[in-house]
Amino acid sequence: MFVPPGHGAGLSVCYRYKRTALGASAWTGQRPQSALRGALPRRRGGALHTRLRLVPRRRTEAAPDVGASRPLDRATVVTPRLPRRERRKETPDEDEGEDDGLFETQADGTRRFIGYDQFERDESDTADVADPDEQGDTASATPRAPRKVQRPTRFPIIAVLGRPNVGKSTVVNRMAGEFKTGAVVEDVPGVTRDRTYRLCEHNGRFFQVVDTGGLLFDDDPQNVFLPQIREQALVAMREASGVVLVVDGQEGVHPIDLEVASFLRRECLDATDGSSPPRVVVAVNKCESVRFGDAQAAEFWRLGLGEPIPVSGIHGGGVAEVLDRLCEEIPEAQPRRMDENGRWILDEPPDDLEAGILNVAIIGRPNVGKSSLLNRFLGSERAIVSEVPGTTRDAVDELLVVTDPRTGDEYGYRLIDTAGIRRKKSISYGTEFFMINRAFKAIRRADVVLLVLDMTQGVYEQDATLAERIADEGRACIIVGNKWDAVEGKDDRAYRAALQKVRERLPMLPWADALLVSAMSGQRVPRILDLVNAAAEQHGRRVRTAVLNEVLMEAIRWQPPPSTRQGKNGKVYYATQVSTRPPTFAMFVNDPKLFGDTYRRFIERRFREGLGFRGTPLRFLWRGRRIR
């Protein structure tokens, strides 16, 4: 090929296709569409032909010999501009910086195109297959690009204690005003196990209410969770500014009520360590009767904890009196003010205090290690862990704050531990139904979902069902293969084979990163936060319309839309991004019915190859032309 002296030869090739050497002067250092407009390969007679256009450029330095050739480092993408009637006028300050990383600024001020493939990461980048067993707590836990978060102010805490099945969860839901998303309530002892926190407001006072399990001091061989439930309740009492002892007014004073009251008098009222003891209020639940409510509550003077208050967790009667008694001594958390409707609100609402926190839901089948993973993240026994399937029942929210050691900035993650989800035909209406309902709601309010698998058992059909639900909900996802330490014969080949098997069994999540970890030993657990940050960033990413249509036109050049037997061809006019979380694109075409599922999957694949969006699903809205 002859190149005239003083000219640069620009050859347009499709993205990802390497070309032979053209010479050092072939690269102009400018955006490809400005110099090589419309020079994409064309199909002629079943073969690909490339048009060559010579573009003169001003030489600023002595050019090397034209004959001295070198291979191009990466392919060049050249796409013709859209027609004027289909182009959107871009203002200089519109979405400035959205395509950062696609072009590199040179010393002379020009911007060099470096390709879209930098957004793609090879699977080996997240697999760490060099030595799978040596990665543990030594892995870096510093997020790559997390969102800045302001540490929320600590609200006063009110612990709700009592023996099993007296209505503690109902009272908590009434205080918080949450019934559909609150604690699981059923007339069965032992429903609540882990402690859960709810934000409440009463007369301008903001505080947190902690729901705990039934408190029993004698162990029962039939209930293996009693020691752990008791420990969770004691932790809630130690950190509380006030305690509500809930008793059953219909059953009267129970011997266990006397034991719990004696314990509270010893720990709270008779404190000798110099600390201010929490205020204890007795709430006599199930006193719906107006005539006999006071008589039912009068019996509980025997507890020696002050005046008992008759309440009804179902109807809400007496709950305000309990909160009034507690608010007399608990401190205020934030300066408050009254809005135009006469309601007390914080100067800084709780939502603003926690702005920037990523909601991360931990989802999976029963007994795959979700609670163990939560405890490993927090470094403490926050959730009850046992080998019995279905240990976790309520959705447990916990805030994890990670500090960057280099800058000192704090980054927050709201980890949501959920109950194990079984197959639908195995679920009956009752406690498990409400448990799974809470888990599905956790998926909807999450930014990123961790789909936890049991690598000792493999990928089950239920895992694929959960993966499909996550994709349908439009949530970013990370596949976490837990219990990797229990797999025998681990090496590089076994690691790759396990990841490949996971990919094959979960074809609905080809865009999700996968990682094999061990919650028990902490192997590769810190790397999950890096993948969470990357997936959350792509989940909320927005691409400029100009860059989006470059990738679209390139895909159409290589694979035109199909045509019908009647000779009607599909036409794509342009595309634009209309939403994020998940990224949603509107494709304006002549007739959406002309574009089958195969071509739609092709467009999605080309978008991912050209723009990345690793770790998040994509949604496409195919809109036809209006008939005038």
C-alpha positions as CSV (number, residue, x, y, z in Angstrom):
1,M,0.0,0.0,0.0
2,F,1.4,3.4,-1.0
3,V,1.1,6.3,1.3
4,P,2.0,9.7,-0.1
5,P,4.6,11.6,2.0
6,G,3.1,14.1,4.4
7,H,-0.2,12.3,4.6
8,G,-1.6,10.0,7.2
9,A,-3.5,6.9,6.1
10,G,-6.5,6.1,8.2
11,L,-8.0,2.7,7.9
12,S,-11.3,2.1,9.7
13,V,-11.8,-1.3,11.2
14,C,-14.5,-2.7,13.5
15,Y,-14.1,-2.8,17.2
16,R,-12.0,-5.8,18.5
17,Y,-10.6,-6.7,15.0
18,K,-6.8,-6.4,14.9
19,R,-5.2,-5.1,11.7
20,T,-1.7,-5.5,10.2
21,A,0.8,-2.7,10.4
22,L,0.1,0.4,8.4
23,G,3.1,2.5,9.5
24,A,3.7,4.9,12.4
25,S,2.1,7.8,10.5
26,A,-1.2,6.0,10.1
27,W,-2.5,7.2,13.5
28,T,-3.7,10.8,13.5
29,G,-4.4,11.2,17.2
30,Q,-7.9,12.5,16.5
31,R,-11.4,11.2,17.1
32,P,-11.9,8.6,14.4
33,Q,-15.3,9.8,13.1
34,S,-13.9,13.2,12.2
35,A,-11.2,11.8,10.0
36,L,-12.5,8.5,8.8
37,R,-16.2,9.1,8.5
38,G,-18.2,6.4,6.9
39,A,-15.3,4.0,6.2
40,L,-16.7,0.8,7.9
41,P,-16.4,-2.6,6.2
42,R,-19.1,-3.5,3.8
43,R,-20.4,-6.9,2.7
44,R,-20.0,-7.6,-1.0
45,G,-20.7,-11.1,-2.3
46,G,-20.4,-12.6,1.2
47,A,-16.9,-11.1,1.8
48,L,-15.9,-8.2,3.9
49,H,-14.3,-5.2,2.1
50,T,-12.8,-2.2,3.6
51,R,-12.7,1.2,2.1
52,L,-9.5,3.3,2.5
53,R,-9.5,7.0,2.7
54,L,-6.3,9.1,2.9
55,V,-6.6,12.1,5.2
56,P,-3.8,14.7,5.0
57,R,-2.7,16.1,8.4
58,R,-0.3,18.7,9.5
59,R,2.9,17.2,10.7
60,T,4.3,18.8,13.9
61,E,7.4,16.7,14.1
62,A,9.6,14.6,11.9
63,A,7.7,11.5,11.0
64,P,9.4,8.2,11.0
65,D,9.9,6.3,7.8
66,V,6.7,5.1,6.3
67,G,8.1,1.7,5.7
68,A,8.8,1.3,9.4
69,S,5.7,-0.6,10.5
70,R,4.3,-1.4,13.9
71,P,1.1,-3.2,15.0
72,L,-1.8,-1.2,16.3
73,D,-2.2,-1.5,20.1
74,R,-6.0,-1.6,19.8
75,A,-8.6,-1.4,17.1
76,T,-10.2,1.8,16.0
77,V,-14.0,2.4,16.0
78,V,-15.3,4.6,13.2
79,T,-19.0,5.2,12.9
80,P,-20.7,7.7,10.6
81,R,-22.7,10.5,12.1
82,L,-26.4,10.4,12.3
83,P,-28.4,12.5,9.8
84,R,-29.0,16.0,10.9
85,R,-32.7,15.5,11.5
86,E,-31.8,12.6,13.8
87,R,-29.0,14.2,15.7
88,R,-29.6,15.9,19.1
89,K,-27.8,19.1,19.6
90,E,-25.3,18.7,22.3
91,T,-24.5,21.7,24.5
92,P,-20.9,22.1,25.8
93,D,-21.9,21.5,29.4
94,E,-24.3,18.6,28.8
95,D,-23.2,15.4,30.6
96,E,-19.7,16.6,30.6
97,G,-17.3,13.8,31.5
98,E,-19.7,10.9,30.9
99,D,-17.4,9.5,28.3
100,D,-14.3,10.0,30.3
101,G,-12.1,7.1,29.7
102,L,-13.1,6.7,26.1
103,F,-10.7,9.5,25.0
104,E,-7.3,10.4,26.2
105,T,-6.0,14.0,26.1
106,Q,-2.6,14.4,24.5
107,A,0.1,17.0,25.2
108,D,-1.0,19.1,22.2
109,G,-4.6,19.3,23.4
110,T,-6.0,16.7,21.1
111,R,-8.1,13.8,22.4
112,R,-7.1,10.3,21.4
113,F,-9.7,7.5,21.2
114,I,-8.6,4.6,23.3
115,G,-11.6,2.3,22.8
116,Y,-14.5,1.0,24.8
117,D,-13.0,-2.3,25.8
118,Q,-11.4,-0.8,28.9
119,F,-14.8,-1.2,30.6
120,E,-14.7,-4.9,30.1
121,R,-12.9,-7.0,32.7
122,D,-11.7,-10.5,32.0
123,E,-13.1,-13.2,34.4
124,S,-9.6,-13.8,35.6
125,D,-9.4,-10.3,37.0
126,T,-12.1,-11.3,39.6
127,A,-11.2,-14.9,39.9
128,D,-7.7,-14.6,41.5
129,V,-6.9,-18.1,40.4
130,A,-3.2,-17.9,40.9
131,D,-3.4,-19.3,44.4
132,P,-7.0,-19.7,45.6
133,D,-6.2,-20.9,49.1
134,E,-3.7,-18.2,50.1
135,Q,-6.2,-15.4,49.7
136,G,-7.8,-14.5,53.0
137,D,-8.1,-11.5,55.3
138,T,-4.9,-10.1,53.8
139,A,-6.8,-9.1,50.7
140,S,-7.4,-5.4,50.5
141,A,-10.8,-4.3,51.7
142,T,-10.5,-0.7,50.4
143,P,-13.2,0.0,47.9
144,R,-12.1,1.1,44.4
145,A,-14.7,3.9,43.8
146,P,-17.2,3.9,46.6
147,R,-19.7,6.7,47.2
148,K,-19.0,9.1,50.0
149,V,-21.3,8.7,53.0
150,Q,-21.9,10.8,56.1
151,R,-22.0,8.7,59.2
152,P,-25.6,8.9,60.5
153,T,-26.2,10.3,63.9
154,R,-26.8,7.7,66.6
155,F,-30.4,7.8,67.7
156,P,-31.5,6.8,71.2
157,I,-32.4,3.1,71.3
158,I,-35.5,1.6,73.0
159,A,-35.3,-2.2,73.6
160,V,-38.5,-4.2,73.7
161,L,-38.2,-7.2,75.9
162,G,-40.4,-9.9,77.3
163,R,-41.2,-13.6,77.4
164,P,-42.2,-15.4,74.2
165,N,-45.5,-14.8,72.5
166,V,-46.7,-11.7,74.4
167,G,-46.9,-9.5,71.3
168,K,-43.5,-7.7,71.2
169,S,-43.2,-7.6,67.4
170,T,-46.8,-6.3,67.2
171,V,-46.0,-3.4,69.6
172,V,-42.8,-2.6,67.7
173,N,-44.6,-2.5,64.3
174,R,-47.2,-0.2,65.9
175,M,-44.5,2.1,67.3
176,A,-42.7,2.3,63.9
177,G,-45.8,2.4,61.8
178,E,-44.6,-0.4,59.7
179,F,-46.9,-3.4,59.2
180,K,-46.3,-4.7,55.7
181,T,-42.5,-4.4,55.9
182,G,-42.1,-4.7,59.7
183,A,-41.3,-7.7,61.9
184,V,-42.9,-11.0,61.1
185,V,-45.9,-11.5,63.4
186,E,-47.7,-14.8,64.1
187,D,-49.4,-16.4,67.0
188,V,-46.6,-19.0,67.5
189,P,-43.9,-18.8,70.1
190,G,-40.3,-18.2,69.0
191,V,-41.0,-16.4,65.7
192,T,-38.5,-13.6,66.3
193,R,-34.9,-14.7,66.8
194,D,-32.5,-11.9,65.7
195,R,-32.8,-8.4,67.0
196,T,-34.1,-5.9,64.4
197,Y,-34.1,-2.1,64.5
198,R,-36.9,0.2,63.4
199,L,-36.7,4.0,63.2
200,C,-39.6,5.7,65.1
201,E,-40.8,9.3,65.7
202,H,-43.0,10.5,68.5
203,N,-43.7,14.2,69.2
204,G,-40.6,15.3,67.4
205,R,-38.4,12.8,69.1
206,F,-36.6,10.3,66.8
207,F,-35.3,7.1,68.1
208,Q,-34.8,3.4,67.2
209,V,-36.9,0.6,68.6
210,V,-35.2,-2.9,68.9
211,D,-37.4,-6.0,68.5
212,T,-36.0,-9.0,70.3
213,G,-36.8,-12.7,70.7
214,G,-38.6,-14.2,73.7
215,L,-36.4,-14.0,76.8
216,L,-36.1,-17.3,78.7
217,F,-33.4,-18.1,81.3
218,D,-33.8,-21.9,81.3
219,D,-32.5,-23.8,78.3
220,D,-34.8,-26.2,76.5
221,P,-33.3,-29.1,74.6
222,Q,-36.2,-28.7,72.1
223,N,-35.1,-25.1,71.3
224,V,-31.5,-24.9,70.4
225,F,-31.7,-21.1,69.7
226,L,-32.5,-20.1,73.3
227,P,-28.9,-19.2,74.3
228,Q,-28.4,-17.1,71.2
229,I,-31.8,-15.4,71.4
230,R,-31.0,-14.6,75.1
231,E,-27.6,-13.1,74.1
232,Q,-29.3,-11.0,71.4
233,A,-31.8,-9.6,73.9
234,L,-29.1,-8.8,76.4
235,V,-27.1,-6.9,73.8
236,A,-30.1,-4.8,72.9
237,M,-30.7,-4.0,76.6
238,R,-27.1,-2.9,77.2
239,E,-27.1,-0.4,74.4
240,A,-30.6,0.9,75.1
241,S,-31.6,4.2,76.7
242,G,-35.0,2.8,77.6
243,V,-36.6,-0.6,78.0
244,V,-40.2,-1.6,77.4
245,L,-41.2,-4.8,79.2
246,V,-44.1,-6.3,77.3
247,V,-46.4,-8.7,79.2
248,D,-49.7,-10.5,78.4
249,G,-52.7,-8.9,80.1
250,Q,-55.0,-11.7,79.3
251,E,-52.9,-14.4,80.9
252,G,-52.0,-12.4,83.9
253,V,-48.7,-12.5,85.8
254,H,-46.6,-15.4,84.6
255,P,-43.6,-16.9,86.5
256,I,-41.3,-16.0,83.6
257,D,-42.5,-12.4,83.9
258,L,-41.4,-12.3,87.5
259,E,-38.0,-13.7,86.5
260,V,-37.6,-11.1,83.7
261,A,-38.7,-8.3,86.1
262,S,-36.2,-9.4,88.7
263,F,-33.5,-9.4,86.1
264,L,-34.4,-5.9,85.0
265,R,-34.5,-4.6,88.5
266,R,-31.0,-6.0,89.1
267,E,-29.5,-4.8,85.9
268,C,-31.3,-1.5,85.3
269,L,-32.7,-0.1,88.5
270,D,-30.0,-1.2,90.9
271,A,-27.0,-0.4,88.7
272,T,-23.9,0.4,90.8
273,D,-21.3,0.9,88.0
274,G,-22.0,4.7,87.9
275,S,-23.7,4.6,84.5
276,S,-27.2,6.0,84.0
277,P,-29.6,3.0,84.0
278,P,-32.2,2.9,81.2
279,R,-35.8,3.8,82.0
280,V,-38.1,0.7,82.3
281,V,-41.8,0.9,81.4
282,V,-44.2,-2.0,81.7
283,A,-46.6,-2.3,78.8
284,V,-49.5,-4.7,79.4
285,N,-50.4,-5.9,75.9
286,K,-53.7,-7.4,74.7
287,C,-55.8,-5.0,76.7
288,E,-58.3,-4.1,74.0
289,S,-61.2,-3.9,76.5
290,V,-61.9,-0.4,77.7
291,R,-63.8,-1.6,80.7
292,F,-61.3,-4.3,81.9
293,G,-58.0,-2.9,80.6
294,D,-57.1,-1.0,83.7
295,A,-58.0,-4.0,85.9
296,Q,-55.9,-6.3,83.8
297,A,-52.9,-3.9,84.0
298,A,-53.3,-3.4,87.8
299,E,-52.2,-7.0,88.4
300,F,-48.7,-6.3,87.1
301,W,-47.9,-3.9,90.0
302,R,-46.4,-7.1,91.5
303,L,-43.4,-6.8,89.1
304,G,-42.0,-3.9,91.1
305,L,-41.2,-1.8,88.0
306,G,-43.6,1.1,88.5
307,E,-47.1,1.8,87.1
308,P,-48.1,-0.7,84.3
309,I,-49.7,0.9,81.2
310,P,-52.5,-1.1,79.4
311,V,-51.8,-1.1,75.6
312,S,-53.1,-2.8,72.5
313,G,-50.5,-3.5,69.8
314,I,-53.2,-4.3,67.3
315,H,-55.3,-1.2,67.8
316,G,-52.6,1.1,69.0
317,G,-54.2,2.1,72.3
318,G,-51.8,3.0,75.1
319,V,-48.7,3.0,72.9
320,A,-48.5,6.8,72.9
321,E,-48.6,6.8,76.7
322,V,-45.7,4.4,76.8
323,L,-43.6,6.6,74.5
324,D,-44.5,9.7,76.5
325,R,-43.1,8.0,79.6
326,L,-39.9,7.0,77.8
327,C,-39.4,10.4,76.1
328,E,-39.2,12.1,79.5
329,E,-35.7,10.8,80.0
330,I,-34.2,9.8,76.6
331,P,-32.1,12.5,75.0
332,E,-32.9,14.2,71.7
333,A,-30.9,13.1,68.7
334,Q,-31.0,16.1,66.4
335,P,-32.3,19.7,66.3
336,R,-35.9,19.6,65.2
337,R,-38.4,22.0,63.6
338,M,-42.1,22.0,62.6
339,D,-43.1,21.8,59.0
340,E,-46.0,23.5,57.3
341,N,-48.4,20.7,58.2
342,G,-47.6,21.0,61.9
343,R,-45.5,17.9,62.2
344,W,-42.1,17.7,63.9
345,I,-39.2,16.8,61.5
346,L,-35.5,16.8,61.8
347,D,-33.4,19.6,60.3
348,E,-31.5,16.8,58.6
349,P,-33.9,14.0,57.8
350,P,-32.7,10.4,58.4
351,D,-32.7,9.8,54.7
352,D,-30.2,12.6,54.2
353,L,-28.1,11.4,57.0
354,E,-27.6,8.1,55.3
355,A,-27.4,9.5,51.7
356,G,-24.9,7.6,49.6
357,I,-25.2,4.3,51.5
358,L,-25.4,1.2,49.3
359,N,-28.1,-1.3,50.1
360,V,-26.7,-4.8,49.7
361,A,-29.1,-7.7,50.1
362,I,-27.8,-11.2,50.8
363,I,-30.1,-13.7,49.1
364,G,-29.9,-17.5,48.7
365,R,-31.4,-20.8,49.6
366,P,-31.6,-22.0,53.2
367,N,-28.4,-22.9,54.9
368,V,-25.9,-21.6,52.3
369,G,-24.1,-19.3,54.8
370,K,-25.8,-15.9,54.4
371,S,-25.7,-15.0,58.1
372,S,-22.1,-16.2,58.4
373,L,-21.2,-13.9,55.5
374,L,-22.9,-11.0,57.3
375,N,-21.0,-11.8,60.5
376,R,-17.7,-12.0,58.6
377,F,-18.3,-8.5,57.1
378,L,-19.1,-7.0,60.5
379,G,-16.5,-8.9,62.5
380,S,-19.0,-9.9,65.2
381,E,-21.9,-12.3,65.9
382,R,-24.6,-10.0,64.7
383,A,-26.9,-12.7,63.3
384,I,-27.7,-16.1,64.8
385,V,-25.9,-18.9,62.9
386,S,-26.6,-22.6,63.1
387,E,-26.7,-25.7,60.9
388,V,-30.5,-25.8,61.1
389,P,-32.1,-24.5,57.9
390,G,-34.4,-21.5,58.3
391,T,-32.5,-20.0,61.3
392,T,-32.9,-16.4,60.0
393,R,-36.5,-15.2,59.8
394,D,-36.7,-11.4,59.7
395,A,-34.6,-9.3,57.4
396,V,-31.7,-8.1,59.5
397,D,-30.3,-4.7,58.5
398,E,-26.9,-3.6,59.6
399,L,-24.7,-0.6,58.6
400,L,-21.1,-1.3,57.7
401,V,-18.8,1.7,57.5
402,V,-15.4,1.2,55.8
403,T,-12.7,3.8,56.2
404,D,-10.2,4.4,53.4
405,P,-6.8,4.4,55.1
406,R,-5.4,6.7,52.5
407,T,-7.9,9.6,52.6
408,G,-9.8,8.9,55.8
409,D,-13.1,9.0,54.0
410,E,-15.9,6.7,55.2
411,Y,-18.1,4.6,52.9
412,G,-21.3,2.9,54.0
413,Y,-23.0,-0.3,53.1
414,R,-26.4,-1.4,54.5
415,L,-26.1,-5.2,54.6
416,I,-29.5,-6.9,54.6
417,D,-29.5,-10.5,55.7
418,T,-32.6,-12.4,54.6
419,A,-34.3,-15.7,55.2
420,G,-33.5,-18.7,53.0
421,I,-35.9,-19.0,50.1
422,R,-37.2,-22.5,49.3
423,R,-39.2,-23.6,46.3
424,K,-42.7,-22.2,46.1
425,K,-44.4,-25.6,46.3
426,S,-42.7,-26.3,49.6
427,I,-44.0,-23.1,51.3
428,S,-47.2,-23.0,53.2
429,Y,-49.0,-20.0,54.5
430,G,-47.6,-19.0,57.8
431,T,-44.2,-17.9,59.2
432,E,-42.2,-19.1,56.2
433,F,-44.5,-17.3,53.8
434,F,-43.9,-13.9,55.6
435,M,-40.2,-14.7,55.9
436,I,-39.8,-15.1,52.1
437,N,-42.0,-12.1,51.5
438,R,-39.5,-10.0,53.5
439,A,-36.7,-11.4,51.5
440,F,-38.3,-10.5,48.2
441,K,-38.9,-6.9,49.5
442,A,-35.2,-6.8,50.4
443,I,-34.3,-7.5,46.8
444,R,-36.5,-4.6,45.6
445,R,-34.9,-2.0,48.0
446,A,-31.4,-3.2,47.3
447,D,-28.8,-1.5,45.0
448,V,-26.7,-4.7,44.7
449,V,-27.8,-8.3,45.5
450,L,-25.4,-11.0,46.6
451,L,-26.6,-14.3,45.4
452,V,-25.0,-16.8,47.7
453,L,-24.4,-20.4,46.5
454,D,-23.3,-23.5,48.4
455,M,-20.3,-24.8,46.5
456,T,-20.3,-28.1,48.3
457,Q,-23.8,-28.9,46.9
458,G,-23.5,-27.1,43.5
459,V,-26.1,-25.0,41.7
460,Y,-29.7,-26.0,42.2
461,E,-32.8,-25.2,40.3
462,Q,-33.9,-22.9,43.1
463,D,-30.6,-20.9,42.7
464,A,-31.5,-20.3,39.0
465,T,-35.0,-19.3,40.0
466,L,-33.6,-16.7,42.4
467,A,-31.2,-15.5,39.8
468,E,-34.0,-15.0,37.3
469,R,-36.0,-13.0,39.9
470,I,-33.0,-10.7,40.6
471,A,-32.7,-10.0,36.8
472,D,-36.4,-9.4,36.5
473,E,-36.3,-6.9,39.4
474,G,-33.5,-5.0,37.6
475,R,-30.9,-5.2,40.4
476,A,-27.2,-5.4,40.1
477,C,-25.9,-8.8,41.2
478,I,-22.7,-10.5,42.4
479,I,-22.6,-14.3,42.5
480,V,-20.9,-15.5,45.7
481,G,-20.0,-19.1,45.9
482,N,-19.7,-19.8,49.6
483,K,-18.1,-22.7,51.5
484,W,-15.2,-22.9,49.1
485,D,-12.9,-24.0,52.0
486,A,-14.9,-27.2,52.3
487,V,-14.3,-28.3,48.7
488,E,-11.6,-30.9,48.4
489,G,-8.8,-30.9,45.7
490,K,-8.7,-27.1,45.1
491,D,-6.3,-25.8,42.6
492,D,-6.3,-23.3,39.7
493,R,-8.0,-25.8,37.4
494,A,-10.7,-26.6,39.9
495,Y,-11.3,-22.9,40.5
496,R,-11.8,-22.2,36.9
497,A,-14.0,-25.3,36.4
498,A,-16.2,-24.3,39.3
499,L,-16.7,-20.8,37.9
500,Q,-17.4,-22.3,34.5
501,K,-20.0,-24.6,36.0
502,V,-21.7,-21.7,37.8
503,R,-21.9,-19.8,34.5
504,E,-23.4,-22.7,32.7
505,R,-26.1,-23.3,35.4
506,L,-27.0,-19.6,35.7
507,P,-27.3,-18.4,32.0
508,M,-29.7,-15.6,33.0
509,L,-26.8,-13.8,34.8
510,P,-24.0,-13.7,32.1
511,W,-23.2,-10.1,33.1
512,A,-22.7,-10.8,36.8
513,D,-19.3,-11.2,38.4
514,A,-18.7,-14.5,40.3
515,L,-16.4,-15.1,43.2
516,L,-15.7,-18.2,45.3
517,V,-15.3,-17.3,49.0
518,S,-15.3,-18.8,52.5
519,A,-17.3,-17.0,55.1
520,M,-15.9,-19.2,57.8
521,S,-12.2,-18.4,57.1
522,G,-12.7,-15.0,55.4
523,Q,-11.1,-16.1,52.1
524,R,-11.7,-13.4,49.4
525,V,-14.6,-11.9,51.4
526,P,-13.0,-8.4,51.4
527,R,-13.0,-8.5,47.6
528,I,-16.8,-8.7,47.5
529,L,-17.0,-5.0,48.4
530,D,-14.8,-4.1,45.4
531,L,-17.2,-5.9,43.1
532,V,-20.2,-4.3,44.9
533,N,-18.7,-0.8,44.2
534,A,-18.1,-1.6,40.6
535,A,-21.6,-3.1,40.0
536,A,-23.3,-0.2,41.8
537,E,-21.3,2.3,39.7
538,Q,-22.4,0.6,36.5
539,H,-26.0,0.2,37.8
540,G,-26.3,4.0,38.1
541,R,-24.2,4.9,35.1
542,R,-25.5,7.2,32.3
543,V,-24.0,7.3,28.8
544,R,-24.2,10.2,26.4
545,T,-26.5,9.9,23.5
546,A,-23.8,10.5,21.0
547,V,-21.6,7.8,22.3
548,L,-24.6,5.4,22.6
549,N,-25.4,5.9,18.9
550,E,-21.9,5.3,17.8
551,V,-22.0,1.8,19.3
552,L,-25.5,1.3,17.9
553,M,-24.6,2.3,14.3
554,E,-21.5,0.1,14.5
555,A,-23.7,-2.9,15.4
556,I,-26.2,-2.2,12.6
557,R,-23.3,-2.0,10.1
558,W,-22.1,-5.4,11.0
559,Q,-25.6,-7.0,11.4
560,P,-28.4,-5.1,9.7
561,P,-31.9,-5.6,11.1
562,P,-33.8,-8.7,9.7
563,S,-36.4,-8.4,7.0
564,T,-39.7,-10.2,6.6
565,R,-40.7,-12.5,3.7
566,Q,-42.7,-9.6,2.3
567,G,-39.5,-7.6,2.0
568,K,-40.2,-5.2,4.9
569,N,-36.9,-4.2,6.6
570,G,-36.5,-3.1,10.2
571,K,-35.0,0.3,10.7
572,V,-33.3,1.7,13.8
573,Y,-33.3,5.5,13.9
574,Y,-31.5,6.2,17.1
575,A,-31.2,5.2,20.8
576,T,-31.1,7.2,24.0
577,Q,-30.8,6.3,27.7
578,V,-33.9,7.2,29.6
579,S,-33.3,5.8,33.0
580,T,-30.7,4.3,35.4
581,R,-30.9,1.6,38.1
582,P,-31.1,-0.4,35.9
583,P,-29.8,1.4,32.8
584,T,-32.8,1.6,30.4
585,F,-32.5,2.5,26.7
586,A,-35.2,3.6,24.3
587,M,-34.7,2.2,20.8
588,F,-36.7,4.2,18.2
589,V,-37.5,2.0,15.2
590,N,-40.1,1.8,12.5
591,D,-41.9,-1.3,13.8
592,P,-40.9,-3.1,17.0
593,K,-42.5,-6.4,15.7
594,L,-39.8,-6.6,13.0
595,F,-37.1,-7.1,15.7
596,G,-37.1,-10.6,17.1
597,D,-35.6,-11.8,20.3
598,T,-32.4,-12.9,18.5
599,Y,-31.6,-9.5,17.2
600,R,-32.6,-7.8,20.4
601,R,-30.1,-10.0,22.3
602,F,-27.5,-9.1,19.6
603,I,-28.0,-5.4,20.3
604,E,-27.7,-6.0,24.0
605,R,-24.5,-8.0,23.5
606,R,-23.0,-5.2,21.4
607,F,-23.9,-2.6,23.9
608,R,-22.1,-4.6,26.6
609,E,-19.1,-5.1,24.4
610,G,-18.9,-1.5,23.5
611,L,-19.9,0.2,26.8
612,G,-19.3,-2.3,29.6
613,F,-22.2,-2.3,32.1
614,R,-20.6,-5.2,33.9
615,G,-22.6,-6.4,36.9
616,T,-26.0,-4.8,36.0
617,P,-28.9,-5.8,33.8
618,L,-29.9,-3.7,30.8
619,R,-33.5,-2.9,29.7
620,F,-34.5,-1.9,26.2
621,L,-37.7,-0.2,25.2
622,W,-38.5,-0.7,21.5
623,R,-40.7,2.2,20.4
624,G,-42.2,2.3,16.9
625,R,-43.0,5.3,14.8
626,R,-46.3,7.0,15.2
627,I,-48.7,6.6,12.3
628,R,-49.9,10.0,11.2
